[in-house]
Amino acid sequence: MDYDGDSVSKMTGNVIAVFNQEFLAQSFAFASDTQSPLFIVGMPRSGATLMANILSNHRSIATAGELPTMGDHVALLPKLTEGGIPYPQAVKHITPLIAARLIND
């Protein structure tokens, strides 16, 4: 298994730069108003599994386990953005049309 610490550090820095407080505080006009499904997304050891387990105790909530959905979307983003912008910078270029495709997928 090849591990490139410099690559991981660069990607982590890019994610921090894109998903900053200003970005996360903005309103997205293309957000979905549907009530299902709910995706809990988290980094390893962040408590996402615990949160899913707590929520799944409600009779109206079921879990699907760990799915590759977010990774699939991350891989697809450069293909959907104009100019093939790589992740995470591509997130800043999501249009309502791209968002609709990702939401529907």
ABEGO torsion letter per residue (X at the ends): XBBBAAAAAAAAAAAAAABBAAAAABBBAABBABAOBBBBBBBBGAGAAAAAAAAAABAABBBAEBBAAAAAAAAAAAAABBGGBBOAAAAAABBAAAAAAAAAX
